[in-house]
Amino acid sequence: MAKGTPATVALQKAGISFTLHEYDYEPGDRGVGVQAAQALGIDPARLLKTLMLQAGGATLCVLVSTDRTVHLKRLAAALGAKDTVLLEPAAAERATGYHVGGISPFGQKKRARTVLDAAAAGFATIFVNGGRRGLEIEMRPADLVRVLGAEVMEVT
């Protein structure tokens, strides 16, 4: 297993139990998240994508199942913001310190307000990016919420 990433280091410092899973990252035509779920042999609903957005002038980290789409107007309304927009890849990389395809909600350069889609909160364990392409962290949703101070809301 590869050496730690800022994400795994942050979880270890917080005393959170997690399991690492590696797979061969293959960017291509089909969704990377769906490809990762297939490679790991898990339901795509349990594998969360990390989306970096701008909401009301603030950076926002949204975690949603890889097989779902964020409803930006619903999210903006829930946050009390006028609108929400996805950050351009270069802006997401600057904000997080990670490369697109390897953005983890943990260990980001600058901590962003975090939202976990309510649909993902009901699983016993979920998978989030481990801080590099081809690395996933399996953990309990409650631990993710506690460590990140994440808000759980319906965003899809």
Protein Blocks (a to p, Z undefined) as FASTA:
>chain_A
ZZddfklmmmmmnopacddddddddddfbdfklmmmmmnopafklpccdddddeehiacd
ddddfkbccdfklmmmmnopabdcdddfklmmmmnopaehiacfehpabacdddddfklm
mpmbdcddehiahiacdddfklmmmmnopacddfZZ
